[in-house]
């Protein structure tokens, strides 16, 4: 497993995303993922599955300190006092004493950034989390948050896949010593059909999904958290550390970003950065 170093955090480059996973199946997938080598699990309060994720972690039998666990606080609860209470609730549902990374899930223009970043730092000072970061932040927001945060932010979790140009956001993360964590890294499957991907898959005798995940982790400072409910896909996704894409393959897949197609865009989303 490749480890991404980010402002003091050591983040496994490939993790399990758990958005939409529910109930017993969620617990099973988390336990199975850990059993086949995953050490990074990503969840969020909004996913309404922290209890099930926690059960899966407990069922795995792997020591808590050997895992990197991330959760996120929904944008309506990132004010002073509210964020800390939300984090406390996450720990109870997860059945753990701390998380490794606590993120603001989305920015909220109704709550001053200084207030939410201050609350995030207090959660860290209280030992609720080892590291702090943000998600879905634009470059100006990232610059401001980094400037006002007493503790370093270790990542910005954003949508990223070969059909969306996030190079400027990635560069901003690197400038601040942060990782960029890619959610929806497979582009919900659409990126897997591109000729640049399928050609590389044939050349390396790999699946298109493995090619796209490998493309991500060969980029500097990128963490991927693909989600799956399939045990077969679970094992396929982690089996990407014994081959390497050529410079030409990296370039060809990277050129797909000119499509600049975003999947996750909502009424509460910020005004996204131009590519």
C-alpha positions in Angstrom: 0.0 0.0 0.0 1.3 3.4 -1.0 1.2 6.0 1.9 0.5 9.6 1.1 2.3 12.0 3.5 0.3 15.2 4.2 1.1 17.7 6.9 2.0 15.0 9.4 -0.7 12.5 8.4 0.1 9.2 6.8 -2.8 8.3 4.6 -3.2 5.0 2.8 -3.5 6.0 -0.8 -6.4 3.6 -1.4 -9.4 3.5 0.9 -13.0 2.2 1.0 -15.7 4.8 0.4 -19.0 3.8 2.0 -21.5 6.3 0.6 -24.8 4.5 -0.1 -23.7 1.3 1.8 -26.3 0.4 4.4 -27.2 -2.1 7.1 -25.6 -5.5 7.4 -24.1 -5.4 3.9 -22.2 -2.3 4.9 -20.7 -4.0 7.9 -19.8 -7.0 5.8 -18.1 -5.0 3.1 -16.1 -3.0 5.7 -14.9 -6.2 7.5 -14.1 -7.9 4.2 -12.2 -4.8 2.9 -10.0 -4.8 6.0 -9.6 -8.5 5.7 -8.2 -8.2 2.2 -5.8 -5.4 3.0 -7.6 -2.0 3.2 -6.5 0.1 6.0 -8.4 3.3 5.2 -12.2 3.6 5.7 -14.2 6.7 4.8 -17.6 7.5 6.1 -19.7 10.6 7.0 -22.6 11.5 9.3 -24.7 12.2 6.2 -24.2 8.6 5.0 -26.2 7.3 8.0 -24.0 4.3 8.3 -21.4 5.1 10.9 -22.9 2.5 13.3 -22.6 -0.2 10.6 -19.1 0.9 9.6 -18.1 0.7 13.3 -19.5 -2.9 13.5 -17.5 -3.8 10.4 -14.3 -2.4 11.9 -14.9 -4.3 15.2 -15.7 -7.5 13.3 -12.4 -7.3 11.3 -10.3 -8.0 14.3 -7.6 -5.5 13.2 -6.3 -3.2 15.9 -7.8 0.3 15.8 -4.4 1.9 15.6 -3.7 0.0 12.4 -6.6 1.7 10.6 -7.1 5.2 9.1 -10.7 6.2 9.8 -12.2 9.3 8.2 -15.6 10.8 8.9 -17.3 14.1 7.9 -19.6 16.6 9.5 -22.5 17.8 7.4 -22.5 21.5 6.5 -25.5 22.4 8.7 -23.5 21.4 11.8 -20.2 23.1 11.4 -20.8 26.1 13.7 -19.0 26.6 17.1 -20.1 23.9 19.5 -22.2 22.1 16.9 -19.3 20.6 15.1 -17.7 19.3 18.3 -21.1 17.7 19.3 -21.4 16.2 15.9 -18.0 14.7 16.2 -18.8 13.2 19.6 -21.9 11.6 18.1 -19.8 10.1 15.3 -17.4 8.5 17.8 -20.3 7.0 19.7 -21.9 5.5 16.5 -18.5 4.3 15.3 -17.6 2.8 18.6 -14.2 4.3 18.7 -12.3 6.8 20.9 -11.1 8.9 18.0 -11.1 9.2 14.2 -7.9 9.7 12.2 -9.4 12.5 10.1 -12.4 14.7 10.6 -13.6 16.8 7.7 -16.0 19.6 7.1 -18.2 17.8 4.5 -19.3 20.9 2.5 -18.6 24.6 3.1 -21.5 26.7 4.4 -21.7 30.4 3.4 -24.0 31.0 6.4 -21.3 30.1 8.9 -18.1 32.1 8.9 -15.2 30.0 7.8 -13.2 31.2 10.8 -15.9 29.8 13.1 -16.0 26.4 11.5 -12.3 26.1 11.2 -12.0 27.1 14.9 -14.5 24.4 15.8 -12.6 21.8 13.8 -9.4 22.7 15.6 -11.1 22.4 19.0 -12.3 18.9 18.1 -8.6 18.0 17.4 -7.4 19.6 20.6 -9.9 17.5 22.5 -8.6 14.3 21.0 -11.7 13.6 19.0 -9.6 13.3 15.9 -5.9 13.1 15.1 -6.0 15.2 12.0 -8.4 17.7 10.4 -9.3 18.7 6.8 -12.1 19.8 4.5 -14.1 18.5 1.6 -15.6 20.2 -1.5 -13.6 23.4 -0.8 -12.7 25.7 -3.7 -9.2 27.1 -4.1 -10.0 30.5 -2.4 -11.7 28.7 0.5 -8.7 26.3 0.8 -6.3 29.2 0.9 -8.3 31.0 3.5 -8.9 27.9 5.6 -5.2 27.0 5.6 -4.2 30.6 6.6 -6.5 30.7 9.6 -6.2 27.2 10.9 -3.8 26.8 13.9 -3.3 23.1 13.0 -2.4 22.1 9.5 -5.2 20.8 7.3 -4.2 17.5 5.8 -6.6 17.1 2.8 -9.4 18.4 0.6 -11.7 15.7 -0.4 -13.2 16.4 -3.8 -14.8 14.8 -6.8 -12.0 13.7 -9.1 -11.8 11.4 -12.0 -10.4 11.4 -15.6 -13.4 13.3 -16.9 -13.1 16.2 -14.5 -10.3 18.7 -14.5 -9.2 19.2 -10.9 -5.6 20.1 -11.7 -5.8 23.6 -10.2 -7.4 22.3 -7.0 -4.7 19.5 -6.9 -2.0 22.1 -7.2 -3.5 24.2 -4.4 -3.5 21.1 -2.2 0.1 20.4 -2.9 1.0 24.0 -2.3 -0.4 23.7 1.2 1.2 20.3 1.9 -2.2 18.6 1.7 -3.4 15.5 0.0 -6.3 15.6 -2.4 -8.7 12.8 -1.7 -10.7 11.7 -4.8 -14.2 10.6 -4.4 -16.1 9.1 -7.3 -12.7 8.3 -8.7 -14.1 6.1 -11.5 -16.5 8.7 -12.7 -19.4 6.5 -11.9 -18.2 4.1 -14.6 -18.3 6.5 -17.5 -14.5 6.9 -17.5 -14.0 3.2 -17.9 -15.3 3.1 -21.5 -12.7 5.6 -22.8 -10.3 4.3 -25.4 -7.2 5.6 -23.5 -8.4 3.5 -20.5 -9.4 0.3 -22.4 -6.1 0.3 -24.4 -4.1 0.5 -21.2 -6.2 -2.2 -19.7 -5.5 -4.5 -22.6 -1.8 -3.7 -22.5 -1.5 -4.5 -18.8 -4.1 -7.3 -18.6 -6.0 -5.3 -16.1 -9.6 -4.1 -15.8 -10.5 -0.5 -16.8 -11.3 0.2 -13.2 -7.8 -0.8 -12.1 -6.3 1.4 -14.8 -8.2 4.5 -13.6 -7.3 3.9 -9.9 -3.7 3.3 -10.8 -3.7 6.6 -12.8 -4.9 8.4 -9.7 -2.3 7.0 -7.3 0.6 7.6 -9.7 -0.2 11.3 -9.4 1.6 13.1 -6.5 -0.4 13.5 -3.3 -3.6 11.8 -4.5 -5.7 9.5 -2.3 -8.6 7.4 -3.8 -11.7 6.1 -2.0 -13.7 4.1 -4.5 -17.0 2.6 -3.2 -18.3 -0.8 -4.0 -20.8 -3.4 -2.6 -19.1 -6.2 -4.5 -16.5 -8.5 -2.9 -15.0 -9.2 -6.3 -14.7 -5.5 -7.1 -13.3 -4.9 -3.5 -10.4 -7.2 -4.3 -9.9 -5.9 -7.8 -9.7 -2.2 -6.6 -6.9 -2.9 -4.2 -4.9 -5.0 -6.6 -3.2 -2.0 -8.3 0.2 -1.8 -6.6 2.2 -4.3 -8.7 2.2 -2.5 -12.1 2.8 1.0 -13.4 1.3 3.0 -16.2 3.8 4.5 -18.7 4.2 8.2 -19.1 2.3 8.1 -22.4 -0.6 6.2 -20.7 -0.7 8.7 -17.9 -0.8 11.6 -20.4 -3.5 10.0 -22.6 -5.8 9.4 -19.6 -5.0 12.8 -18.2 -6.1 14.4 -21.5 -9.6 13.1 -20.9 -10.0 15.8 -18.2 -10.8 18.3 -21.0 -14.4 17.0 -20.8 -14.6 18.6 -17.4 -17.8 16.7 -16.5 -18.9 17.0 -12.9 -21.2 14.4 -11.3 -21.8 15.8 -7.8 -23.2 19.3 -8.1 -26.1 20.5 -5.8 -28.0 23.6 -4.9 -25.7 24.1 -1.9 -22.5 23.5 -3.8 -20.0 26.4 -3.9 -19.1 28.3 -7.1 -16.6 25.7 -8.5 -13.2 26.8 -9.6 -12.6 27.1 -13.4 -10.3 24.5 -14.8 
